[in-house]
Amino acid sequence: MGDAPILLVDDEPLNLDALRNVLGDERRLVYARNGVEALAAVRRHVPALVLMDVRMPEMDGYAACEALKADPQTAAIPVIFVTSLSDDLDEARGFEVGAVDYITRPFAPLLVRARVRTHLSLVRASLLERSYDEAIFMLGRAGHYNDNDTGVHVWRMAAYARELARAVGWAERDCRNLELAAPMHDTGKIGIPSEILRKPAKLDADEWVVMKTHTRIGHNILSHSQAPVFQLAAEVALRHHEQWDGSGYPDGLAGEAIPIAARIVAVADVFDALTMKRPYKNAWPVEDAIAQLERGAGRHFDPRLIEAFGTALPRVLVIKAEWDAREARWQSGGALPAPGL
């Protein structure tokens, strides 16, 4: 993005010169004289930002902007309309077709530079957030790379965790952070030998000791980041196998000594594991899975969370149906489903 140019689109050379004089020191500039040329220039140069006149021959700014936003490859490129005060200004239409801002001529150079810098900063922030989400996606996949997971369990389970957090009154931002953190709960399985992860029979005592180490391995990997989502993920990775009655691992924590994020993920994780088909079992009916969770209340699970899960169940079932459909498309040869992170 740092090397991406700004595209200036206007059929009047004097207007292009005016913008060049204002923005020439900001970054590299490329030019187009109408909407048709603008679409070609976007494909050729992939600009960070487009400043586009509204009234142009062949294809006006509205039509060009609409075409950019209709193409997934160019939809994220912000468009600022540049128009004269004497023009008939239809701001509503401009924002409807996808523009992010308007600049009117005659303009103040300081204002134009400030607007451009603001929108370039937003582009940088968007790219950073996308990279962040992609890192989470890769770590989530890495944790299940060598086991028999279908490939979508962690994303579906994370959505269940989000809904359970909402049901117990978490703020929306905290729910979102948990949804991002939850897929990384088994990151530590990277360090477990594949012959243990893929063993078709029950693990023996020595193998089970090794398997249990995935909680500390995951914590060690994730806790090196100071980002709140990764700190939360590290906590969940370490504690998602602790149990309400103290019989879990790695430290035998009990009750509310177990972080609530880990308690929530434990419920979501088990529900999804029960209701998904595995090579060694069929999917349980939802009613049977709920009954199993209820039997574990007060032993394996926080009883309050099991009650709240029942409250969240209608939304959980909608999520399950959506992910089941996506998984079916994947198994029929489609792209690997990815979350809307």
Phi, psi and omega in degrees: 000327183299331180263356182290138183278176168258131178264125176253127185235118179195142179274355179256114180304325180296323178293320177296319178298321180297316179291323178298319179296327181280321191251358185300333179272351183284311178187178182298141181243143171232162192227154171213154186255353177197179184296323180297313177296326179298316180297319178294319180294324178297317179295325184281320189253342184047068185290159175281335186202146177239126170253118192228131173295152179274311186265106181217156177285165177070303176212120183281177184297323179299312182294320180294317179297317180300320179294320178297317183287339179280345182260118181303333181287337184237358187299331184277352181285120182288143179241127173250125176277139176243125185215157178274150178300333181282346180286156171286108187268121178243079184299321182301315180295320180300313179290329179295323180276355171119004178293151180258345184193167174234143168233132181252142175267145358287141185247158175271124183308318180298322179294316179299313180297320180296316180297316181297315180297321178300313183287328174293324176296321178295323177296315179299318179296321179295318178294322178295317179296320178297318178298321178299313180295322180293324177297318177297316179301316182291320178293323177298317178292321183299324181296340181240018185296323187255006179254192186264022181295150180285344180109345182239355184309313187293328182284320178294315179299321179296322177293323175297317180299318178302314182293323178293321177298319176299320183295335178260013170092016178292150173294152185301320180296321178292323176299317180295318179297322178294321178299325177286324183283323188303320181298343181267009187297332181253023179306326182296345178294346172306325184269006180261131181303141183296331180293337174277313181298324185259007182300126183281356181242176180295141179290143174279178187299317181292319179295323180294324176300316178295315182301321182296339182290350183296335180292316180286325177299314179299317178298317181297323180290311190280334185284355178285346177267143176268357179295135183305321181295319180286328174296318176295319178297321178297317179297316180294318179301320182287325194247001187288352175253006170290151183235150187307324183270006177088007184268004183271193181222161014270348188239005179064033176294153182227154173055222185283000170291338175281127179305139185296329177300318179291324177295320179294313181297324179300317179295311181298321182295313181292318178301315182291321179298322180290322188266007177250149177282135176236165179302333184257003180200157171275162176292137176283147169299148182304319181300319179291322179295318178297319178299322179294318176299317181295324176294332180274354180297129181088347176246288178279318191244155171297119182302324180297325180288327177293320176297317180293328179296324175298321177295321182278354189304318179305316179289323177301320181291327175296314178299316180300315180298318180297314182288325177299320179293318179294320179295321179298319178296320178298314182292343176269008176111005179279181180290152177301126180297138176236150181287161174272063185284000000 
